[in-house]
Amino acid sequence: MRDFRSYFVLALLYFFLPKASIEDHPVSAVETGREVVEESTNDYCRVNNRTFRDGEVLTYKLYYNINFIWIGAGTVTFKINQWGNKYYAQAIGKTYGGYDWIFKVRDTFHSVLDASTLLPIQSTRIVNEGSYTKYDQVNYMRNSRLAESTMGKSRASAESKIITIDQCVHDILSTMYAFRNTPIESLASQNKFELDMLLDRKKYPITLTYKGADDQTKVKGVGSFDTYVFEPKLIAGNIFKEEGGMKIWVSRDRNKVPLIIESPISVGKVKAILIDHKNLRYETLGY
């Protein structure tokens, strides 16, 4: 069931490393009284939002493929709303009720983002996957390069710890919105985009490689789109066969919405497909 659990979280994280692979291949940190998250150098310290607006909702259907059969297993819904000078981002993932008896998933991610930078102010992750549970809340104190992480199996049992962070580190949800705001003109001048993400009190470098453009990518039930194609760098391990292999098709318009995410895993493939969208900032270029 571990493959299934990681597949579900994979679709939640989009461009990022899946939870099981992260746990199996952690990035080391140097202890100096506090847990240290190494500093990064990236171009995502201050991101101007030009791709989404208040009230945007994106819903994806999650599929698992084995023996040439695609099985629809659940959904992930992303919502973002503006509160003055902040954005409130949320992602909720759940298996269909008919699959709960096999492996029940109810995952929730919340982030409060600075509207002027898209950097997280507070991040909350509540994981319920079968018998596995986790609670993790991070409050960022960027002027001090510190963060308070409260983490445990549940909120009641979670313990607080102060960690040192880079001022420009992102979280799970802010990473997605930051990458979506990569200027289109940058795609012509460079093909790799990098930022650092904080997860489980550790820093993970996230690399996204631009692989070119596709015409008329079909999204079942939604339409056909001209797309950009990206390939995230993954950690090879017990879930993924190799570092490459995952592909993301993003709408080739000003919304830059992820449409399809597909990746081989150790047994079969996983896929997330956009099935519904609301309140896009610009008219979609689908046809």
Residue pairs with C-beta under 8 A, 6 or more apart in sequence:
1 103
1 130
2 20
2 238
2 239
3 239
3 265
3 266
3 267
4 64
4 73
4 103
5 19
5 20
5 103
5 105
5 129
5 130
5 132
6 18
6 19
6 20
6 21
6 239
6 265
7 18
7 62
7 64
7 239
7 265
7 270
8 62
8 73
8 74
8 93
8 95
8 105
8 107
8 129
9 18
9 19
9 20
9 93
9 107
9 127
9 129
10 18
10 239
10 261
10 263
10 270
11 60
11 62
11 76
11 93
11 261
11 270
11 272
12 76
12 91
12 93
12 107
12 109
12 172
13 19
13 172
14 175
14 176
14 248
14 258
14 261
14 272
15 175
15 176
15 179
15 206
15 208
15 230
15 232
15 248
16 172
16 175
16 197
16 199
16 204
16 206
16 232
17 199
17 204
17 206
17 234
17 235
18 234
18 239
18 240
19 127
20 237
20 238
20 239
21 234
21 235
21 237
21 238
21 239
21 240
22 199
22 200
22 202
22 204
22 235
23 200
24 235
24 237
24 238
25 235
25 237
26 200
26 202
27 38
27 202
27 203
27 204
27 205
29 35
29 36
29 37
29 38
29 201
29 202
29 203
30 36
30 38
32 164
34 146
34 162
34 163
34 164
35 161
35 163
35 164
35 201
36 163
36 164
37 163
37 164
37 165
37 166
37 169
37 198
37 201
37 202
37 203
38 166
38 203
39 166
40 166
40 168
40 169
40 195
40 196
40 203
40 205
42 168
42 194
42 195
42 196
43 193
43 194
43 195
44 118
44 168
44 170
44 178
44 195
45 117
45 119
45 167
45 168
46 116
46 117
46 119
47 117
47 118
47 119
47 177
47 178
47 181
48 116
48 181
49 87
49 115
49 118
49 177
49 181
50 181
50 254
51 177
51 180
51 181
51 254
51 255
51 256
51 281
52 80
52 177
52 180
52 255
52 280
52 281
53 279
53 280
53 281
54 80
54 81
54 82
54 279
55 79
55 80
55 81
55 278
55 279
56 78
56 79
56 80
56 277
56 278
56 279
56 280
56 281
57 77
57 78
57 79
57 276
57 277
57 278
57 279
58 77
58 78
58 257
58 258
58 274
58 276
58 277
59 75
59 76
59 77
59 78
59 274
59 275
59 276
59 277
60 75
60 76
60 77
60 78
60 261
60 272
60 273
60 274
60 275
61 72
61 74
61 75
61 272
61 273
61 275
62 72
62 73
62 74
62 75
62 76
62 93
62 270
62 271
62 272
63 70
63 71
63 72
63 73
63 270
63 271
63 272
63 273
64 70
64 71
64 73
64 268
64 269
64 270
65 71
65 268
65 269
65 270
65 271
66 267
66 268
67 268
70 271
72 96
73 95
73 96
73 99
74 93
74 94
74 95
74 96
74 99
74 105
75 93
75 94
75 96
75 275
76 91
76 92
76 93
76 272
77 91
77 92
77 93
78 89
78 90
78 91
78 173
78 176
79 89
79 90
79 91
80 87
80 88
80 89
80 90
80 177
81 87
81 88
82 88
82 115
84 115
85 114
85 115
85 116
86 112
86 113
86 114
86 115
86 121
87 111
87 112
87 113
87 115
87 118
87 177
88 110
88 111
88 112
88 113
89 109
89 110
89 111
89 112
89 113
89 173
89 174
89 177
90 108
90 109
90 110
90 111
90 173
91 107
91 108
91 109
91 172
91 173
92 107
92 108
92 109
93 105
93 106
93 107
93 108
94 105
94 106
94 107
95 103
95 104
95 105
103 129
103 130
104 128
104 129
104 130
105 128
105 129
105 130
106 128
107 125
107 126
107 127
107 128
107 129
108 124
108 125
108 126
109 123
109 124
109 125
109 126
109 172
109 173
110 122
110 123
110 124
110 125
111 120
111 122
111 123
111 124
111 171
111 172
111 173
111 174
112 120
112 121
112 122
112 123
113 119
113 120
113 121
113 173
113 174
113 177
114 120
114 121
118 170
118 174
118 177
118 178
118 181
119 140
119 142
119 168
119 169
119 170
119 174
120 138
120 140
120 170
120 171
120 173
120 174
121 139
121 140
122 137
122 138
122 139
122 140
123 136
123 137
123 138
123 140
123 171
123 172
123 173
123 198
124 136
124 137
124 138
125 134
125 135
125 136
125 137
125 172
126 134
126 135
126 155
127 133
127 134
127 135
133 153
133 154
134 151
134 152
134 153
135 150
135 151
135 152
135 153
135 154
135 155
135 158
136 149
136 150
136 151
136 158
136 200
137 149
137 150
137 151
137 155
137 158
138 147
138 148
138 149
138 150
138 171
138 198
139 147
139 148
140 147
140 165
141 147
141 148
142 165
142 167
145 164
145 165
145 166
145 167
146 162
146 163
146 164
146 165
147 162
147 163
147 165
147 198
148 160
148 161
148 162
148 163
149 160
149 161
149 162
149 163
149 201
150 158
150 159
150 160
150 161
151 158
151 159
151 161
151 200
151 201
152 158
152 159
161 201
163 201
165 198
165 203
166 196
166 203
168 195
168 196
169 196
169 197
169 198
169 203
170 178
170 195
170 196
170 197
170 198
171 197
171 198
171 199
172 197
172 199
175 195
175 197
175 206
176 258
178 195
179 193
179 195
179 208
180 250
180 256
180 257
180 258
181 256
182 193
182 256
186 193
187 210
187 228
190 210
191 209
191 210
191 211
192 207
192 208
192 209
192 210
193 207
193 208
193 209
193 210
194 205
194 206
194 207
194 208
195 205
195 206
196 203
196 204
196 205
196 206
197 203
197 204
197 206
198 204
206 232
206 233
207 232
207 233
208 230
208 231
208 232
208 233
209 230
209 231
209 232
209 233
210 228
210 229
210 230
211 229
211 230
211 231
211 247
212 228
212 229
213 226
213 227
213 228
213 229
213 252
214 226
214 227
214 228
214 229
214 249
215 226
216 224
216 225
216 226
217 224
217 225
217 226
217 227
217 249
217 259
217 260
218 224
219 225
219 259
219 260
219 273
219 274
219 286
220 273
221 275
222 259
222 274
222 275
222 276
222 277
222 286
223 284
223 286
223 287
224 286
224 287
225 249
225 251
225 252
225 253
225 259
225 284
225 285
225 286
225 287
226 251
226 252
226 253
226 285
227 249
227 250
227 251
227 252
227 259
228 249
228 250
228 251
228 252
228 256
229 247
229 248
229 249
229 250
230 247
230 248
230 250
231 244
231 245
231 246
231 247
231 248
232 246
232 248
233 243
233 244
234 240
234 242
234 243
234 244
234 245
234 246
234 263
235 243
236 242
236 243
238 266
239 265
239 266
240 246
240 263
240 264
240 265
240 266
241 264
241 265
241 266
245 263
245 264
246 261
246 262
246 263
247 260
247 261
247 262
247 263
248 258
248 260
248 261
249 258
249 259
249 260
249 261
250 256
250 257
250 258
250 259
251 257
251 259
251 284
251 285
251 286
252 285
253 282
253 284
253 285
254 281
254 282
255 280
255 281
255 282
255 284
257 274
257 277
257 280
257 284
258 274
259 273
259 274
260 271
260 272
260 273
260 274
261 271
261 272
262 269
262 270
262 271
262 272
263 269
263 270
263 271
277 284
